[in-house]
Amino acid sequence: MGKPRTRSRACLPMLRAAADVLRCLLFAVAMAAATVGADSSAASPVILATVCGARTAPNPEGFDVSFVNTLELIYQNVTRSGFGAAASGSGNDSVYGLGQCLAYLSPTDCQLCYAQSRVKLPHCLPADGGRIYLDGCFLRYGADNFTAAASDTGDAAVCSNDTAPSAPAFAAAAASLVRNVTASAPGAKGYYYAATASASAMPSGARVYAAAQCWRSLNATACAACVASARNRVVGRCLPGAAEGYGLNAGCVVRYSTQPFYLPANAGGGGGSSTRHIIIVVFASVLSAMAAVGIAFIWTRMRRRRDHLHHDDMDGSGELIRAIAASQLGFRYQELRKATDDFNQINKLGQGGYGSVYKGVLPDGREIAVKRLFLNTRQWTDQFFNEVKLVSQVQHKNLVKLLGCSVEGPESLLVYEYLCNTSLDHYLFDAFKKNALDWERRAEIILGTAEGLSYLHNASEIRIIHRDIKASNVLLDEKFRPKIGDFGLARNFMEDQTHLSTGLAGTFGYMAPEYIVHGQLTEKADIYSYGVLVLEIITGRKNHNSMASSAEGLSLMALIWKHYNAGTLMELLDPNLREECSEREALKVFNVGLLCAQASPNLRPPMWKVVEMLGRGDRVLPRPTEPPFIDVKGSNANSYGSGSSFSLKSNSDKSPFSTNQLSVSGVQAR
C-alpha cells in the first residue's frame, strides 16, 4: 500500500465520533440510573489507604511468582467465604497473604472489591510487603507471617472531609456507638458486629451507624485488642468534626458514618425500588434508540463525506480504509449480511470478547467466517484496525488467512477463511470428539502452532505478540491442521524494544506471571501460554478447570509438576493416546511444555528453539524448573472460565477491570 500523506483520511475520526456518541449516551444512561437511585454496588470501591513496605525483596523475580501464587490462593477462598489466608514459595521467595471482605458486602461486591485490591496491590512491588484498605475489603502480602498480627506501625485512621451534623451531640453518639460495636465484635459471629443509634439534639431522623470487624486469622483476645486500638485511634482523630471515620489496623477495621453503609442499598425501598427500575429501563431504552439513530446518522455522513473531507489521522487508518475499499479485500456489508442469513444464530460459530463469528456462504459458493465486532466501547475501532493491519501483513500456513473486511456498513466486519473443524477446544475437551485427535494429529497441532508463533515472533516483517494463545484460538482445517486465529489483542513489537507496557489482557490460566504482576509484555508471555496449551493437549485436561477433576484438588500445573518429580508423568497422558505413542515421544512433549511454562521468563526457550526441540532426534532436553501457580488448590468457585479472555486496565481507580463473559476470559470474556 502506498502512503501519500496528503490524501483524505476522514473515516477514522467519523468512526471514533460514532463510538463517542454511543459512549456518551451510555454514560448518560448510567448517570440517570444513579440519579434515580440505581444500586450503589455499581460504583467501584474507594481506596482508603495503601501502605507499601520499605524493604525490597532480595529476589524480585522469584518473589513475584510467589506473590501471584499467593493472591490466587487467597482468591479461591475469598470468593467462597469472604476470607482467605495463604502462603507460597520458600526462603527469600516466601510470600504470605491475607484478604478479607467485610461481612456487609454481598458475594458479588466482595469479588469486585477483591479484584480492585488485587489490581492495585502489585504497585507496591518490588517491596517485600504491602497492604491496601478499600471501602469493604482488605488485602495484604508480606515476606513474613503477619496473619496473627492485630496491630503494627502501619495502623492508621482515615477521616472524611464532610462535617458532622450538630457536632457535639453527634460526637457523643458516635463515640458511644463505636465503643458498643467494638466491645461486641470479639464475641460475635465472624468477629463482626454492626449497630445504629440516634443522638439527641441532632436533626430529625438523623442517625449514626458503626461496624467493627476483625480478620478471621485472629483469636478473640487479639481481636479485642485490635478493635480497642482502632476505636481509640478513630475516635481520637476523627471526632467530633468528621461525619465518617475509619480505624484501619493490621487485624481489623472500625468504622462509623452518618450513612447506613452496612445495610442493603434497597433496604426500606419497597415499591420505590421497582419504580426506579422501571424509570431506568425506560430511560435506557430511549437513549439506546437515540444512540442507534445517532450512529446511523454519523455513518451516513461518513459515507457522504469520505471523498470530500481531508483530515489527517495520526495512525493512517483512514488510508487503510480507502486502500481496503479499492482492493479485493473490500466486501459489501449487504453481501456479508446475506451470506450469513442476516447473522442467523444457526450460523454462529463462536463468540469472543470483541465480537461474534458466523459462517457464511458467498454467491460463488465460497464458505467464509465473518467476525462481527461489538460496538459497545470505543475500543472496537482499535481492535478492528489492529486486527486488519496485523493479519493483512502476515502470511503463514499456520495462521488464519484474512480474506477481507467491510467498512462501509453500520458495523465493521472481518472476513476470514472458513475452517470446518472450528477450534481445538471443541475437540480436546469433549469426551467423544477427542477421539478424532489421535497422537499424530495432536503432534501436528503442537508443532504447527509452534511454527506459527515462531513466524510471528521471529520471521515476519513485523514482530507480533499474540497475547491470547489458547485452545479456542487454535483453529483446525479439514485435515485437523492448526491455524492460529483471533488477533484482536495482538501487538506489534519493534526491534529495539525490550518489552511493551500495556493494560492487562488475555485469559486467566494462560497468562504469564510476570505479565499479570507488571503488565510488561514480551514474546515470553506467548511462550508461557503455548506451554500451558501443550500440557492441555497431551493430557486432554483444561488447565483452569482441572482442579475439580483432580482427587487432590490440584491445578493441572501442580499435578504435572508432582508427577514430573516422581517420574510418573505417563500416568497423566490422555488415556486415548496410551496405545498410540512411545513413552519417549510423550515425555519429550511433556518436557517441552514444562520448559515453556517455567516461572522465570528468561528460562523459557524462544519459539524457534521449541520448533527445533519438537523435531526429530533424540537430543537431550534441559531440565525444566518449577512452573508458577502450583500451590493453587481447588475451589468450587470457578469465576474465570478457561475459554474466556478479558482486558484489564490497571491504571484506573474508576474501573478495576473490564470483563466480557461472552466466549466461553476471564476478569471471562472473549
C-alpha positions as CSV (number, residue, x, y, z in Angstrom):
1,M,0.0,0.0,0.0
2,G,1.2,3.5,-0.8
3,K,1.3,6.1,1.9
4,P,0.6,9.6,0.3
5,R,0.3,11.8,3.4
6,T,-1.8,14.4,1.7
7,R,-4.7,12.1,0.8
8,S,-8.0,12.2,2.7
9,R,-8.3,10.4,6.0
10,A,-11.8,11.2,7.0
11,C,-13.0,7.8,8.1
12,L,-11.3,7.2,11.4
13,P,-12.5,10.5,13.1
14,M,-16.1,9.7,12.0
15,L,-15.7,6.1,13.3
16,R,-14.4,7.5,16.6
17,A,-17.2,10.0,16.7
18,A,-19.8,7.2,16.4
19,A,-18.1,5.4,19.2
20,D,-18.1,8.6,21.3
21,V,-21.8,9.2,20.6
22,L,-22.6,5.8,22.0
23,R,-20.2,6.1,24.8
24,C,-21.7,9.5,25.9
25,L,-25.2,8.2,25.6
26,L,-24.5,5.1,27.6
27,F,-22.8,7.4,30.2
28,A,-25.9,9.4,30.3
29,V,-27.9,6.3,31.0
30,A,-25.6,5.4,33.8
31,M,-25.8,8.9,35.3
32,A,-29.6,8.9,35.0
33,A,-29.7,5.5,36.7
34,A,-27.5,6.8,39.5
35,T,-29.8,9.9,39.8
36,V,-32.9,7.9,40.3
37,G,-31.4,5.5,42.8
38,A,-29.6,2.7,41.0
39,D,-27.8,0.1,43.1
40,S,-24.8,1.6,44.8
41,S,-22.8,-1.6,44.1
42,A,-22.2,-0.4,40.6
43,A,-19.6,2.0,41.9
44,S,-16.0,0.9,42.2
45,P,-14.9,0.5,45.9
46,V,-13.0,3.5,47.1
47,I,-9.3,3.0,48.1
48,L,-8.9,4.3,51.7
49,A,-5.2,3.7,52.2
50,T,-2.3,1.9,50.7
51,V,0.8,1.1,52.7
52,C,3.9,-0.3,51.0
53,G,6.9,-1.8,52.9
54,A,10.3,0.0,52.9
55,R,12.4,-3.1,52.1
56,T,12.9,-4.5,48.6
57,A,12.6,-8.3,48.0
58,P,16.1,-9.9,47.7
59,N,15.0,-11.9,44.6
60,P,12.2,-9.8,42.9
61,E,11.6,-12.3,40.1
62,G,11.1,-15.3,42.4
63,F,9.1,-13.1,44.8
64,D,6.8,-12.0,42.0
65,V,5.9,-15.6,41.2
66,S,5.2,-16.4,44.8
67,F,3.1,-13.2,45.1
68,V,0.9,-14.2,42.2
69,N,0.6,-17.8,43.6
70,T,-0.4,-16.4,47.0
71,L,-3.0,-14.0,45.6
72,E,-4.6,-16.7,43.5
73,L,-4.8,-19.0,46.6
74,I,-6.5,-16.2,48.5
75,Y,-8.9,-15.6,45.7
76,Q,-10.1,-19.2,45.7
77,N,-11.2,-18.8,49.3
78,V,-12.4,-15.1,49.3
79,T,-14.8,-15.9,46.5
80,R,-16.2,-18.8,48.5
81,S,-16.3,-17.4,52.1
82,G,-15.2,-13.8,52.1
83,F,-11.8,-14.6,53.7
84,G,-8.5,-16.2,52.6
85,A,-5.0,-16.5,54.0
86,A,-2.3,-18.3,52.2
87,A,1.5,-18.7,51.6
88,S,3.7,-19.9,48.8
89,G,7.4,-20.0,48.0
90,S,10.3,-20.7,50.3
91,G,13.3,-18.8,51.7
92,N,13.7,-15.4,50.2
93,D,10.8,-16.1,47.8
94,S,8.2,-16.8,50.6
95,V,5.1,-14.6,50.3
96,Y,2.3,-14.7,52.9
97,G,-1.0,-13.1,52.1
98,L,-4.4,-12.3,53.7
99,G,-7.6,-11.0,52.2
100,Q,-11.0,-10.4,53.7
101,C,-14.2,-8.7,52.8
102,L,-16.3,-7.0,55.5
103,A,-19.4,-9.0,56.3
104,Y,-21.9,-6.5,54.9
105,L,-20.7,-6.9,51.3
106,S,-22.7,-9.2,49.0
107,P,-20.7,-12.0,47.3
108,T,-20.7,-10.1,44.1
109,D,-19.5,-6.9,45.7
110,C,-16.8,-8.9,47.6
111,Q,-15.4,-10.3,44.3
112,L,-15.4,-6.8,42.8
113,C,-13.7,-5.3,45.8
114,Y,-11.1,-8.1,45.8
115,A,-10.5,-7.7,42.1
116,Q,-9.8,-3.9,42.7
117,S,-7.4,-4.6,45.5
118,R,-5.6,-7.3,43.5
119,V,-5.0,-4.9,40.7
120,K,-3.7,-2.1,42.9
121,L,-1.6,-4.0,45.5
122,P,1.1,-5.1,42.9
123,H,2.0,-1.3,42.7
124,C,3.9,-2.0,46.0
125,L,6.3,-4.4,44.3
126,P,9.2,-4.9,44.5
127,A,8.7,-4.1,48.2
128,D,8.6,-7.2,50.3
129,G,5.3,-6.2,51.9
130,G,2.2,-4.1,51.3
131,R,-1.4,-3.7,52.3
132,I,-4.4,-2.0,50.8
133,Y,-7.7,-1.0,52.5
134,L,-10.8,-0.5,50.3
135,D,-14.3,0.5,51.3
136,G,-15.4,-3.0,52.1
137,C,-12.3,-5.2,51.9
138,F,-8.6,-5.6,52.8
139,L,-5.7,-7.3,51.1
140,R,-2.1,-7.7,52.4
141,Y,1.1,-9.5,51.5
142,G,4.5,-9.8,53.1
143,A,7.7,-11.8,53.3
144,D,7.0,-12.7,57.0
145,N,3.9,-14.4,58.5
146,F,1.8,-11.5,59.7
147,T,-1.6,-13.2,59.8
148,A,-1.9,-13.3,63.6
149,A,-0.9,-9.6,64.0
150,A,-3.6,-7.3,65.4
151,S,-1.6,-4.0,65.3
152,D,1.6,-2.7,63.9
153,T,3.3,0.6,62.8
154,G,1.2,0.7,59.6
155,D,-2.1,1.2,61.5
156,A,-3.9,4.5,60.6
157,A,-7.1,6.4,60.8
158,V,-8.9,8.0,57.8
159,C,-11.4,10.8,58.4
160,S,-13.8,12.2,55.8
161,N,-13.9,15.8,54.9
162,D,-17.6,16.0,55.5
163,T,-18.6,17.9,58.7
164,A,-20.7,16.0,61.2
165,P,-24.2,17.4,62.0
166,S,-24.6,19.1,65.4
167,A,-21.0,18.1,66.2
168,P,-21.1,17.8,70.0
169,A,-24.3,15.6,70.0
170,F,-23.1,13.6,67.1
171,A,-19.6,13.0,68.6
172,A,-21.1,11.7,71.8
173,A,-23.5,9.4,70.0
174,A,-20.8,8.2,67.6
175,A,-18.2,7.6,70.3
176,S,-20.7,5.6,72.4
177,L,-21.8,3.5,69.4
178,V,-18.2,2.8,68.4
179,R,-17.5,1.6,72.0
180,N,-20.6,-0.7,71.8
181,V,-19.7,-2.4,68.4
182,T,-16.0,-2.8,69.4
183,A,-17.0,-4.4,72.7
184,S,-19.3,-6.8,70.9
185,A,-17.3,-7.8,67.8
186,P,-14.8,-10.2,69.5
187,G,-17.7,-12.4,70.7
188,A,-19.8,-12.1,67.6
189,K,-20.0,-14.5,64.6
190,G,-17.1,-13.9,62.3
191,Y,-15.8,-11.2,64.6
192,Y,-18.3,-8.8,63.0
193,Y,-20.8,-6.5,64.7
194,A,-22.8,-3.5,63.4
195,A,-25.3,-1.2,65.0
196,T,-27.1,2.1,64.7
197,A,-28.2,4.8,67.2
198,S,-29.8,8.2,67.2
199,A,-28.5,11.3,69.0
200,S,-30.4,13.9,70.9
201,A,-30.2,17.4,69.5
202,M,-29.5,16.1,66.1
203,P,-31.8,16.9,63.1
204,S,-35.0,14.9,63.0
205,G,-34.3,11.4,61.7
206,A,-30.5,11.7,61.8
207,R,-28.7,8.6,62.9
208,V,-25.2,7.3,63.3
209,Y,-24.0,3.9,62.1
210,A,-21.0,1.9,63.1
211,A,-19.4,-1.5,62.5
212,A,-16.3,-3.4,63.6
213,Q,-14.7,-6.5,62.2
214,C,-11.5,-8.5,62.8
215,W,-9.9,-10.8,60.3
216,R,-10.7,-14.4,60.9
217,S,-7.0,-15.3,61.4
218,L,-7.0,-13.7,64.8
219,N,-8.3,-15.2,68.0
220,A,-10.8,-13.5,70.3
221,T,-8.2,-12.0,72.6
222,A,-6.2,-10.5,69.7
223,C,-9.5,-9.3,68.1
224,A,-10.4,-7.4,71.3
225,A,-7.0,-5.7,71.4
226,C,-7.2,-4.8,67.7
227,V,-10.7,-3.2,67.8
228,A,-9.8,-1.3,71.0
229,S,-6.7,0.1,69.4
230,A,-8.6,1.0,66.2
231,R,-11.5,2.5,68.2
232,N,-9.2,4.8,70.2
233,R,-7.5,6.0,67.0
234,V,-10.6,6.7,65.0
235,V,-12.5,8.4,67.9
236,G,-9.4,10.4,68.9
237,R,-8.6,11.6,65.4
238,C,-12.0,11.9,63.6
239,L,-14.4,13.1,66.2
240,P,-16.0,15.4,66.9
241,G,-15.8,17.0,63.4
242,A,-15.8,14.3,60.8
243,A,-19.1,12.8,59.6
244,E,-17.3,9.5,58.9
245,G,-14.2,7.8,60.1
246,Y,-12.2,4.6,59.7
247,G,-9.8,2.9,62.1
248,L,-7.5,0.8,59.9
249,N,-5.4,-1.8,61.8
250,A,-3.3,-4.7,60.7
251,G,-6.0,-7.1,62.0
252,C,-9.3,-5.2,61.9
253,V,-11.4,-2.3,60.7
254,V,-13.6,0.0,62.8
255,R,-16.0,2.5,61.0
256,Y,-18.7,5.0,61.9
257,S,-20.8,7.1,59.5
258,T,-23.9,9.1,59.0
259,Q,-24.8,6.8,56.1
260,P,-26.2,3.3,56.6
261,F,-23.2,1.7,54.8
262,Y,-23.8,-1.8,56.2
263,L,-27.4,-2.0,55.1
264,P,-28.6,-3.3,51.6
265,A,-28.9,-0.4,49.2
266,N,-32.6,-1.0,48.7
267,A,-33.4,-1.5,52.4
268,G,-36.7,0.0,53.1
269,G,-37.2,0.9,49.4
270,G,-40.3,-1.2,48.8
271,G,-42.2,-0.2,45.8
272,G,-40.0,2.8,45.2
273,S,-37.2,0.4,44.1
274,S,-39.5,-1.1,41.4
275,T,-40.4,2.4,40.2
276,R,-36.8,3.4,40.0
277,H,-36.0,0.2,37.9
278,I,-38.9,1.0,35.5
279,I,-37.6,4.5,35.1
280,I,-34.1,3.3,34.4
281,V,-35.2,0.7,31.9
282,V,-37.5,3.1,30.0
283,F,-34.8,5.8,30.1
284,A,-32.1,3.4,29.0
285,S,-34.4,2.2,26.1
286,V,-35.0,5.7,24.9
287,L,-31.3,6.6,25.0
288,S,-30.3,3.3,23.3
289,A,-32.7,4.2,20.5
290,M,-31.1,7.6,20.3
291,A,-27.7,6.0,20.2
292,A,-28.7,3.8,17.3
293,V,-30.1,6.8,15.4
294,G,-27.0,8.8,16.2
295,I,-24.7,6.1,15.0
296,A,-26.7,5.6,11.8
297,F,-26.6,9.3,11.2
298,I,-22.8,9.5,11.6
299,W,-22.2,6.5,9.4
300,T,-24.4,8.1,6.7
301,R,-22.5,11.3,6.9
302,M,-19.2,9.4,6.9
303,R,-20.1,7.7,3.6
304,R,-21.2,11.0,2.1
305,R,-18.1,12.9,3.2
306,R,-15.4,10.3,2.7
307,D,-14.5,11.7,-0.7
308,H,-14.7,15.3,0.4
309,L,-13.1,15.6,3.8
310,H,-9.3,15.9,4.1
311,H,-8.5,15.5,7.7
312,D,-5.2,13.9,8.8
313,D,-5.4,11.0,11.3
314,M,-2.3,10.1,13.0
315,D,-2.2,6.3,12.6
316,G,-3.1,6.1,8.9
317,S,-6.4,4.2,9.5
318,G,-8.3,6.4,7.0
319,E,-5.7,5.5,4.4
320,L,-6.2,1.8,5.3
321,I,-10.0,2.1,4.8
322,R,-9.5,3.6,1.4
323,A,-7.0,1.0,0.4
324,I,-9.3,-1.7,1.5
325,A,-12.2,-0.2,-0.4
326,A,-10.1,0.0,-3.5
327,S,-8.7,-3.6,-3.2
328,Q,-10.0,-7.1,-3.4
329,L,-10.1,-7.0,0.5
330,G,-13.3,-4.9,0.4
331,F,-16.6,-6.7,1.0
332,R,-20.0,-5.0,0.8
333,Y,-21.9,-5.1,4.1
334,Q,-25.2,-6.3,2.5
335,E,-23.3,-9.1,0.7
336,L,-22.0,-10.4,4.1
337,R,-25.3,-9.9,5.8
338,K,-26.9,-12.0,3.1
339,A,-24.1,-14.6,3.2
340,T,-24.8,-15.2,6.9
341,D,-28.6,-15.2,6.6
342,D,-28.8,-11.9,8.4
343,F,-26.4,-13.2,11.1
344,N,-28.7,-16.0,11.9
345,Q,-27.9,-17.7,15.3
346,I,-27.9,-21.1,13.4
347,N,-24.8,-19.9,11.6
348,K,-23.0,-18.7,14.7
349,L,-19.6,-20.4,15.2
350,G,-18.5,-18.7,18.4
351,Q,-18.2,-15.6,20.4
352,G,-15.3,-13.6,21.8
353,G,-14.7,-10.5,23.9
354,Y,-14.8,-8.2,20.9
355,G,-17.2,-9.9,18.5
356,S,-19.1,-13.0,17.3
357,V,-18.2,-15.2,14.4
358,Y,-20.7,-16.5,11.8
359,K,-20.4,-19.0,9.0
360,G,-21.3,-17.5,5.6
361,V,-21.6,-18.7,2.0
362,L,-20.8,-16.2,-0.8
363,P,-22.7,-16.2,-4.1
364,D,-19.8,-18.1,-5.8
365,G,-20.2,-20.9,-3.2
366,R,-17.1,-20.0,-1.1
367,E,-17.5,-20.6,2.6
368,I,-16.3,-17.8,4.9
369,A,-16.2,-16.9,8.6
370,V,-17.4,-13.4,9.4
371,K,-16.3,-11.7,12.6
372,R,-18.9,-9.2,13.7
373,L,-17.4,-6.7,16.1
374,F,-19.2,-5.4,19.1
375,L,-19.8,-1.6,19.2
376,N,-20.1,-1.2,23.0
377,T,-16.9,0.7,23.6
378,R,-14.5,3.0,21.8
379,Q,-12.1,0.0,21.8
380,W,-13.9,-1.5,18.9
381,T,-12.2,0.7,16.4
382,D,-8.8,-0.1,17.9
383,Q,-9.5,-3.8,17.8
384,F,-10.7,-3.7,14.2
385,F,-7.8,-1.7,12.7
386,N,-5.3,-3.6,14.9
387,E,-6.6,-6.9,13.5
388,V,-6.7,-5.7,9.9
389,K,-3.3,-4.1,10.0
390,L,-1.5,-7.0,11.6
391,V,-3.2,-10.0,10.0
392,S,-3.0,-8.4,6.5
393,Q,0.8,-8.2,6.9
394,V,1.4,-11.8,7.8
395,Q,1.1,-14.9,5.7
396,H,1.9,-18.4,7.1
397,K,0.3,-21.8,6.7
398,N,-0.4,-21.9,10.4
399,L,-2.1,-18.5,10.7
400,V,-5.7,-18.0,9.8
401,K,-6.0,-16.1,6.5
402,L,-7.8,-12.8,6.4
403,L,-9.8,-12.6,3.2
404,G,-11.1,-9.1,3.7
405,C,-13.4,-6.8,5.6
406,S,-16.4,-4.5,5.4
407,V,-16.0,-0.9,6.5
408,E,-19.0,0.8,4.8
409,G,-22.0,-0.6,6.8
410,P,-23.3,0.2,10.2
411,E,-20.8,-2.1,11.8
412,S,-17.3,-3.4,11.0
413,L,-16.9,-7.0,9.8
414,L,-13.8,-9.1,9.3
415,V,-13.8,-11.9,6.8
416,Y,-11.6,-15.0,7.3
417,E,-11.2,-18.3,5.6
418,Y,-13.7,-20.8,7.0
419,L,-12.2,-23.8,8.8
420,C,-14.7,-26.6,9.0
421,N,-13.4,-28.2,12.2
422,T,-13.8,-25.0,14.2
423,S,-11.4,-24.7,17.2
424,L,-9.2,-27.1,19.1
425,D,-11.2,-26.8,22.4
426,H,-14.3,-28.2,20.7
427,Y,-12.5,-31.5,20.3
428,L,-9.9,-31.6,23.0
429,F,-12.2,-31.1,26.0
430,D,-15.1,-33.2,24.7
431,A,-15.2,-36.8,25.8
432,F,-16.5,-38.1,22.5
433,K,-15.0,-35.7,19.9
434,K,-11.5,-36.0,21.4
435,N,-11.3,-39.5,19.8
436,A,-10.7,-37.7,16.5
437,L,-7.4,-36.3,17.9
438,D,-5.1,-39.2,17.7
439,W,-1.4,-38.9,18.6
440,E,-0.3,-37.9,15.0
441,R,-2.9,-35.1,14.8
442,R,-2.0,-33.8,18.3
443,A,1.7,-33.8,17.5
444,E,1.0,-31.9,14.3
445,I,-1.2,-29.4,16.2
446,I,1.6,-28.9,18.8
447,L,4.3,-28.4,16.1
448,G,2.2,-26.3,13.7
449,T,1.2,-23.9,16.5
450,A,4.8,-23.6,17.5
451,E,5.8,-22.8,13.9
452,G,3.1,-20.2,13.6
453,L,4.2,-18.5,16.8
454,S,7.9,-18.7,15.7
455,Y,6.9,-16.9,12.5
456,L,5.1,-14.2,14.4
457,H,8.0,-13.7,16.8
458,N,11.0,-14.0,14.5
459,A,10.3,-14.4,10.8
460,S,7.5,-12.0,9.8
461,E,8.3,-8.4,8.7
462,I,6.9,-7.1,12.0
463,R,7.3,-8.9,15.3
464,I,3.9,-9.8,16.7
465,I,2.9,-10.9,20.2
466,H,-0.5,-12.6,20.0
467,R,-1.4,-12.3,23.8
468,D,-4.2,-14.8,23.7
469,I,-2.8,-18.2,22.8
470,K,-5.3,-20.9,24.0
471,A,-7.2,-23.9,22.7
472,S,-10.2,-21.8,21.4
473,N,-7.9,-19.6,19.3
474,V,-6.2,-22.6,17.5
475,L,-8.5,-23.4,14.6
476,L,-8.5,-26.7,12.6
477,D,-8.9,-27.2,8.9
478,E,-10.4,-30.3,7.2
479,K,-7.3,-32.3,7.9
480,F,-7.0,-31.0,11.5
481,R,-4.0,-28.8,10.7
482,P,-3.7,-25.9,13.1
483,K,-4.1,-22.2,12.3
484,I,-3.7,-19.5,15.0
485,G,-6.7,-17.1,14.9
486,D,-8.1,-14.1,16.7
487,F,-5.5,-11.3,16.6
488,G,-7.8,-8.7,18.3
489,L,-5.4,-8.5,21.3
490,A,-2.1,-8.9,19.3
491,R,0.6,-6.2,19.4
492,N,3.5,-5.5,17.1
493,F,6.9,-5.3,18.7
494,M,9.7,-3.0,17.4
495,E,13.1,-4.5,17.0
496,D,14.7,-2.1,19.5
497,Q,12.0,-2.7,22.2
498,T,12.7,-4.9,25.2
499,H,9.0,-5.0,26.2
500,L,5.6,-3.3,25.9
501,S,3.8,-1.8,28.8
502,T,0.1,-2.5,28.3
503,G,-3.2,-2.9,30.1
504,L,-3.6,-6.5,31.1
505,A,-5.4,-8.6,28.5
506,G,-5.7,-12.3,27.8
507,T,-7.1,-15.4,29.5
508,F,-6.5,-16.4,33.1
509,G,-4.9,-19.8,33.2
510,Y,-2.8,-19.0,30.2
511,M,-1.2,-15.6,31.3
512,A,2.4,-15.5,32.4
513,P,3.0,-14.4,36.0
514,E,5.4,-11.5,35.1
515,Y,2.7,-10.1,32.7
516,I,0.0,-10.3,35.4
517,V,2.1,-8.6,38.0
518,H,3.9,-5.9,36.0
519,G,1.9,-5.6,32.7
520,Q,5.2,-5.8,30.8
521,L,4.7,-7.7,27.6
522,T,7.3,-9.7,25.7
523,E,7.1,-12.7,23.4
524,K,7.9,-14.8,26.6
525,A,4.2,-14.3,27.5
526,D,3.1,-16.1,24.3
527,I,5.6,-18.9,25.1
528,Y,4.2,-19.4,28.5
529,S,0.6,-19.6,27.1
530,Y,1.9,-22.1,24.5
531,G,3.4,-24.2,27.2
532,V,0.1,-24.4,29.0
533,L,-1.6,-25.3,25.8
534,V,0.9,-28.1,25.1
535,L,0.2,-29.6,28.5
536,E,-3.5,-29.4,27.9
537,I,-3.2,-31.2,24.5
538,I,-1.1,-34.1,25.8
539,T,-3.2,-34.6,29.0
540,G,-6.6,-33.8,27.5
541,R,-7.4,-31.6,30.5
542,K,-8.2,-28.0,30.9
543,N,-5.7,-26.1,32.9
544,H,-8.0,-23.8,34.9
545,N,-10.8,-26.3,35.3
546,S,-8.6,-29.3,36.2
547,M,-8.8,-28.8,39.9
548,A,-12.4,-30.0,40.0
549,S,-11.4,-33.3,38.4
550,S,-8.4,-33.9,40.5
551,A,-8.8,-36.1,43.5
552,E,-6.2,-34.0,45.4
553,G,-7.8,-30.7,44.3
554,L,-4.6,-29.7,42.4
555,S,-4.3,-27.5,39.4
556,L,-3.0,-29.1,36.2
557,M,0.4,-27.4,36.7
558,A,0.6,-28.7,40.2
559,L,-0.4,-32.2,39.2
560,I,2.1,-32.3,36.3
561,W,4.9,-31.0,38.4
562,K,4.2,-33.5,41.1
563,H,4.3,-36.4,38.7
564,Y,7.4,-35.0,36.9
565,N,9.3,-35.0,40.2
566,A,8.0,-38.5,40.9
567,G,8.9,-39.8,37.5
568,T,5.3,-40.8,36.8
569,L,4.3,-38.4,34.1
570,M,2.9,-41.1,31.9
571,E,0.0,-41.5,34.3
572,L,-1.2,-38.1,33.2
573,L,-1.1,-38.9,29.5
574,D,-4.5,-38.8,27.9
575,P,-5.8,-42.4,28.1
576,N,-6.8,-42.1,24.4
577,L,-3.1,-41.8,23.5
578,R,-1.6,-44.5,25.6
579,E,-1.5,-47.1,22.8
580,E,-0.6,-44.6,20.0
581,C,2.8,-43.2,21.1
582,S,6.0,-44.3,22.7
583,E,6.9,-43.2,26.2
584,R,9.9,-41.3,24.8
585,E,7.7,-39.3,22.4
586,A,5.2,-38.4,25.2
587,L,7.9,-37.4,27.7
588,K,9.5,-35.2,25.2
589,V,6.3,-33.2,24.7
590,F,5.7,-33.0,28.4
591,N,9.3,-31.7,28.8
592,V,8.8,-29.0,26.1
593,G,5.5,-27.9,27.7
594,L,7.2,-27.6,31.1
595,L,10.2,-25.7,29.6
596,C,7.8,-23.2,28.0
597,A,5.7,-22.7,31.2
598,Q,8.6,-22.1,33.6
599,A,8.0,-19.3,36.1
600,S,11.1,-17.4,35.0
601,P,10.7,-15.8,31.6
602,N,14.4,-15.8,30.9
603,L,14.4,-19.6,31.1
604,R,11.7,-20.2,28.6
605,P,13.1,-21.2,25.2
606,P,12.3,-19.0,22.1
607,M,9.8,-20.4,19.7
608,W,12.3,-21.2,17.0
609,K,14.1,-23.3,19.6
610,V,10.8,-25.0,20.6
611,V,10.3,-26.0,16.9
612,E,13.8,-27.5,16.9
613,M,13.1,-29.4,20.1
614,L,9.9,-30.9,18.7
615,G,11.7,-32.0,15.6
616,R,13.0,-35.5,15.1
617,G,16.0,-36.6,17.0
618,D,16.9,-37.9,20.4
619,R,18.6,-34.8,21.7
620,V,18.7,-34.3,25.5
621,L,16.4,-31.5,26.6
622,P,17.2,-29.2,29.6
623,R,15.5,-30.0,32.9
624,P,12.6,-27.6,33.5
625,T,12.4,-25.5,36.6
626,E,9.2,-25.2,38.7
627,P,6.2,-23.6,37.0
628,P,4.1,-20.9,38.7
629,F,0.7,-21.5,40.3
630,I,1.5,-24.9,41.5
631,D,0.2,-24.0,45.0
632,V,-3.3,-23.2,43.8
633,K,-5.8,-25.5,45.4
634,G,-9.2,-26.4,44.1
635,S,-12.4,-24.5,44.7
636,N,-16.0,-24.7,43.6
637,A,-15.8,-21.1,42.6
638,N,-14.6,-21.0,39.0
639,S,-15.2,-17.4,38.1
640,Y,-12.6,-17.4,35.4
641,G,-13.6,-19.8,32.6
642,S,-10.8,-21.3,30.8
643,G,-12.0,-20.2,27.5
644,S,-12.8,-16.6,28.4
645,S,-10.4,-13.7,27.6
646,F,-10.6,-10.3,29.2
647,S,-9.0,-7.0,29.1
648,L,-8.0,-5.2,32.3
649,K,-6.7,-1.7,32.8
650,S,-4.7,-1.5,35.9
651,N,-4.1,2.3,35.9
652,S,-7.6,3.5,36.8
653,D,-9.3,3.7,40.1
654,K,-12.6,4.0,38.4
655,S,-12.9,0.6,36.9
656,P,-10.8,-2.3,38.3
657,F,-11.4,-4.4,35.2
658,S,-13.3,-4.7,32.0
659,T,-14.7,-8.2,31.5
660,N,-16.8,-9.8,28.9
661,Q,-18.3,-13.2,29.6
662,L,-19.2,-14.0,26.0
663,S,-16.9,-16.5,24.6
664,V,-16.7,-19.0,26.9
665,S,-11.5,-15.0,29.7
666,G,-11.9,-14.1,32.0
667,V,-11.8,-10.9,35.0
668,Q,-14.4,-14.4,31.2
669,A,-14.6,-12.7,28.1
670,R,-13.6,-13.4,24.6
